């Protein structure tokens, strides 16, 4: 038996060394962790209310308001701290939805083959080749603004991403000896797909999730910036930038600078996390 | 398979792509809730008889498949219908806005290639070094930045604080009022008019939006350039050239980069879709009168025919660019045709 302190040191040292070689992964974890922490703790760490007006209108950044105040006398720092909730909620929910639908269709298409596969692939390729943002704008414009509709629009536009990976991996895994073995032992149809193929495609699918979240955050920000998000006064980075745009000509730089930096940090974090995960699990073909 | 036959098949393959997108958008617009007639008539207290009359006039009272087939018939004949809000033909309105978008996209693409290829080559030559690491983060950074925000920041710094560059539109409002378009491409038209002062003005107006768009895409181009150049630098003929004593810089420019260009151009072609998405946001930030601005106006007005028409035109545009890239690829690399 190894005693506890010694045992934990043995376990921690290689992990630290491993992480030391994975600077991109560590950077991604730190940025994403920071954003998630700030967003979750927003009610406790925001110095002021995100929606209630304070004393100063359009005050420049200073000791009382680090990021300044907006034209409705609201504290910009507090709005930035609260402003990540909607983008993160929308990005996570839509990514989970498009992963589930896209992967299921991809497995089915790749495993079944034939006419179904050709039809689905054609539709997915067409959607994939079209700009995600323009498709999302069109969908959300018809559904109307709102969180649920943004989730639906973003989920739809990213389904093809998962479809392509799931289908490609299924085609590859289907030829493996162990799948053939399972089939020789009498496993059929859905059972082969569920227990022998799908689990072996998951690594490749999960490898793109973080990139997808980064992309979804930018798409949400674009939608909110164009006015397809939640109605005011809900804080949302993209919408707050649109609000600040009107005051930019007069030189009120802080209204757009800080919410924008928050988007960059979040999107950069998820991109680095994706890169780091990709490096850690090695090339997926 | 011969090149011609490949080209023919490839052209045929773009038709289902455009058709599928057209169908998806048609369904989105016609099946999802939202009555455009109410928007046109502007309000809730509209007499039912008037709504019925408008629905009849616009063809909304017909079964959905009849509307679909009619629309398809029009598209095949180059007729995208009439705009609900202006009464003008959608195709002529798009034709009016398209040159501005093309001017912006291609100059954006040019800037992306300029920044991307040069930083990519630099990173590849310093593979594993500090510069390579810094450029890697920079490249990732460029696509983590929301394009509308980088546009606004550039506008703020160069337009509002430094006052070096205009913050929007293609020309000054006064100059624009007297401007006689020839092709619709403002930069080109000012040259055709022989008006160099106006040409300079048009270029200055183009600079910030094009740079915004180009910057967003430069990271991706940079990464592909780096990866593709590193691969080529390791090939036998490059090593032979190096062994023969060819200086590194000359070797990169003369031998390696030319071969590394194929994957770079392919990626740039594929990214044309992202470019079009970015163009919509860039146009919104810089009041650029392209089809992105037209699309947003049409969405605000719930102008179904205009929205549909714009999406179809963007789909055709993307399909065409992808087609050109694929054909170029097949022309340069004979292996493509046999796979």
Interface residues (C-beta under 8 A of the other chain):
Chain A: X122 X123 X125 X126 X127 X129 X130 X131 X132 X133 X134 X137 X138 X139 X141 X142 X143 X144 X214 X218 X221 X222 X225 X226 X238 X241 X245 X248 X249 X251 X253 X256 X257 X260 X263 X264 X267 X268 X271 X272 X275
Chain B: X16 X17 X18 X20 X21 X24 X25 X28 X29 X32 X33 X34 X140 X141 X143 X144 X145 X146 X147 X148 X149 X152 X153 X155 X156 X160 X161 X167 X273 X274 X276 X277 X278 X280 X281 X284 X285 X295 X296 X299 X302 X307 X311 X314 X315 X318 X319 X322
